[in-house]
């Protein structure tokens, strides 16, 4: 099955191809046509199943048929539980919308940072990705209006409820128009999520994707226990100490990828970033040099890395952990291919240790943590 068969127009199909998507995931095969038909959706799927693109692509398709937004009333609202997910969804929208005939303005807003810059940039936003608390703050400041929201997406609804956003979400629902399309994704359908289904979804199309977990046997996995501020020096130490010549490093955001590349280059290690903010030409050239062995380190985000297929890649390093065990398996699966052994290294901060245990449990494979306090990283 191709993306064009799902009802997407040729400019969007071209944009998908440029992001190295070859064929739609199961959830995308079901969700994209249903969203284009205006139906409500209940998607039960683990992180890493391809659900973000399954709602972003039809949203972009719908926006291509509408005039650009000219005020503070947003037509599309995506609610997420965390800053990290807000930024990631924003990056996905940005990467797929680049080059479309009708420009799309997307913005991610979240707490923990000054509200004033967000207020100033909100005018004309087509797709607003927000954590509930910051969204209500912006509404209170009259920086955004929700009375014309045509599409509402709740991404990782179970996590939002677990983090205590239920009361805030109810306030947001009260501000939304009665007639709108609702899309809800959740890893589980417990009692709390069921209240959302009953309250906001109308005759939804139900999609359930079972999780898969496969760990390649030829991959040697190691993990280092390291404070977040020592990750950069440890990464450079490992590359130099083990004389790694072809290293694929995964970062969770475009900003982190750029920062890591800057520090590597500053310390004499040839490196380039590979993510959605780079032009197609820049990504193609970086990948060509990396495959040819002319570039020592490629630092990629998960979305961009879908286009990386190297037969004998010796090293993968998780600078930061992905959000799901499935993404972790996809990452480390870039090495250990074609019957060639490979090495996967993870740099684990104290904040990530619990999540790393969850990943190991899902894999059914234990990866011991090596302490790094005694490693002298001066000069790395």
N, C-alpha and C positions, 0 to 999 in steps of 0.2 A: 504494500500500500504506500502511496506517495502523499506528500502534503497537499499537492494540487487537487487530489481526489477528495479532500476533506472540505472543499469549498473556499479555500483561500485564493485570493487574487494573485496574478503573476508577480507583481512587485514584492508581495510578502513572501511568496514561495522563493523568490530570488534571495530575499534577505535571510530566509531560513537556511538556504544552501550556503550562503557566505559564512554562516556560523557553524558550518560543518555538520549540520544535522542531515543524515542521509534518509532516514525513514522515521515516521512517528512512533512514539512509544504507545503501548496499549491504552493508557489513560488518555493520551492525546487523540487517538483514533475515535474514542467515544465522546470525549468532552467537547472537542472543537466543533463538530457539526451541531451538537445540541445547543451550544452557546450561540452559534450563528443563527439558530432558529429561535432564539430568545427564551429558551426554556430554563427553568431553575435547575440547579445541579447539586447533588450530594455526592461528593467524592471521598471514598474511604481509601486512603493510600499513604504509605510511609514516605517520609522525606527521601528524595532521590529517585522517585518514580517518574519524574518528568511533569509534575503537575503544574509548576509555575508557567512553563510554556503553553500548557493546555488551556490556561485562561488568558495569558498575555496575548497570544496570537489572534484569537477571535476578537478580543477587545481592540487590538490595533486595526483589524479588518473593519470593525464597526465604525471606528473613528475616521477611517479613510472616506467613509460615505457621509460624514458630517462636517459642518463648517467649524473652523478652529474656535476654541473657547476665547471669549474676549473680556470676561469679568472674573469674579471670584467664586462663581458657582461651578463646582467640578462635576463633570458627567460620569466619571468613574472613580470609585473609592475602593481601595484595597486595605483591609485591616489586618495587621500582623502583630504578633506578641513581642517581638524584639527589634532593637535597632539593627542588629546584624541582618535579620531577614528583610527588613525594610530596605536596607542598602542593596542587598542581593537582588530583590525583585526590581528595584529601580535600575540596576545594571542590566537585567534581562530585558526590560522594556526599552532601554536605551540601545542595546545591541541590536534588537530586532527592528527597531523603528528607524535606524540610521539609513538614510537614502530613500525613504518612502516618499511618494509624491506629495502627500499632505503631512507636513511636520507634526510631530506629536511631542507635547511638553509633559514630561513626567517628573514628579518630585517626591522624594522620601522625607518624611518628617517624623521626629522622635524626640523624646526628652533627653536630659543630660547635657544639652548644648543650648546656647542662647536662642531664644524664640524670635528675636528681632530680625535676623537675616532670613529666617524661614517666612516670616510675615511679609517681608518686602518682595520675596520671589514668587509668592503664590499666585499672583494675577495671571490669568490665562493658562492655568494648569489643566491638562486633559485627564491625566491619571495621577491621583494622589494616593501614595502609599503611606500609611500612618499607623503608629501605635495609638491605642485608644485615648490614653491620658493626654498626650500632646495634641491630638486632634481636638479634644474638648477645650483645651487651652486656646487653640487658634480660633475656634468658634466663639469663645467668650470674648476674644479680642476683635471679633468681627473681621478676621483676616480671611475666612473661608465660609462659604454657604453650602449647605447640604440639601437644600430644597429641590435641586434639579438632578440629583444623582440618578442615573439611569441603570447603572450596573454596580452592584455591591458584591465584593469578594471577601470572604473570611478565610484566610489562609492559616492553617494550623490552629483551628478553632479550639481543639482540646487543650493545647498549650496555653492559649489565651485564658481559658477558664481556670486552668490549674494555677496560673499566675495571678488570679484574682481580679480579672477585668470584667466580670459579669455585670456589676452595677454600672460601670462606665459604658459598656456596650449597650445596655438597655437605654441609657440616656441618648446615645447616638441613634439608635433605632427610632426613637421618638422624634428626631429631627429630620428623618428621611421621608421622602414622598412614598405614599402607599403603593403606587404603581412603579415597579422597578424589577430588574432581573437580579436574582440572588444566586450566588455560587458559594458553596461551603465545602471546604476541604478539611479533613480531620484524619488522624491516624487511627482513632478509635471512635466508637459510637456509644459512649456511656450515658448515664442519666442526664448529666449537665448539657452535653452536646445535643441530646434528644430534645431538650427544651428549645434550643435554637431551631432545630429542624421543624418542630411544630409551630413555632412562632413566626418564622420568616420565609420558609420554603413552601411553595405552592406546587403540588404535583411534580416533585422533582424527578429528574432522570437520575437514577442511582447507579453509581459506578464503584466497583470494589476491585482493587488491584492487590493481589497477594504478593507479599515480599519474597524476594529471592536472595539467597546469600551463598556465594561460591568463593572460595579462597584458593588461588593458584598454588600448587604444591611446590613449585620451583623458586618461590620467593622467600628469601631470608629476611625476616622482620626483626628490627631492633628498635628500641625506644629509649630516649634520654629524658631524664627528669631535670628540668631546667626552669629557672625563673624567667618570666616573660621578657624582662629587660636584657637577659643574657642570650636570648635565642639567636640574634644576629651574629654576635661574636662566635657562638658555638657552631652555627652553620658554616661560617667561613673557616673555622678551625677544622671541622670535619672534612670539608672539601680539600683543604690544603694538606692536612695530616695523612689522608688516605689517597691523595693524588687523584681525586675523582676528575675525569675528563668529560663526561657527558652526564649531566645531572638535571633532572626535571624536578623543580621545586613547586609545591602547591601552596598558594596563599588563599585566604578566604575572601579577599576583596581586592578591587583594583588599586585602592590606595596602598594597601600593604604590599602588594606585588611591586608597585613602583618604588616604595621605600626600600624594600629588600634589594632590588636591582641597583638602586643608587649607592647603597652601602657596599655591595659586592664590587661594583666598578671602582669605587673610591679606594678599595683595598686590593686592586690589581687583579680581580677575577672577572674575566669576560662574561657578561650577562646581558640578557634582554628580557623585557616583559612581554607577555602574550595574553592579551585580554580584550574585552569588547570596546575599550576606548581607543585601541590601535586600529588604524586603517587596515583594510584587507591586504593591501600591498605590504604594509609593515609586518603584519603577522606572517604572510607568506615568506617574506625574505628572512625573518627571524627563524622560522621553522626550517627553511632551506639550509641556513648556516649551521643550525643545531644538528640537523641530520648529517651534514657533511663533516661534522667535527670541528668546524671553525668557530663555534660558539660553545663555551664550556658549560654555561648554566642558562636554562630557560625557566623563568618564573611565571607560572600560569594560574589563572582562576579556573574553577571547575567547568564553567560554561564554555570558555574558549578552548579548553583542553580536549573537548570532544573531537576536535580535528587533528589531534596528535596521534599518529600511528607509526611507531618506530619499531622495527623488527627486533633489534638487539640493544634495547635501552638498558644500561647496567644499573642506574641509580634513580630512585624516586625518593624525595624527601618531603614529608608533611611538615611545613613550617608552622602551620596551624591545622587542627583537625577539622574535617568536614562535619556537617550537621548530622549525617546519617551513616550507619554502618555500611549501607549499600554504596554510598559515595566513597567511603574509605576503600572498599574492595575495588571499585572502579579505578581509583587513583593508583593503588599499588599494583593493579593488574596491568598497568602500562609497562611494567618490567616483567621478567620471567616468562617471556613469550618465545614462541618458536623453539621450544625445548632448550632455551638458553636460561641459565640461572640469573637471578637479579636480586638486588638489595633494596629493601624499603625501610626507610628510617623515619621515625616520628619524633618531633621535639614537643614534649609534653610539659606544659606549665602546671602549677598546682591547681589552677582553676579548671584545667582540662582533664585531670586525673579520673574523676568520676565518669565523665563521658567516655574516656578511653576504656574504662572497665566495661561499660555498656557495649561498646564496639567489639571488644574481645569476646564477650558473652555471646553476642549475635553470631560471631564468626565461629565460635566453638574452638577457639585457639588462643592460648595465653602468650602474651609478649611481655617479658619481664622489663621493668624500668631500671635503667642504669643511672645512678646518681652522677652529677657532674660538678658538685661543689668544689672538688679538689683539682679540677682541670684549670690550669692557668690559661686564661683567655686574653691576657694582655697582648696587645698588638694584633689580635685577630680581627 
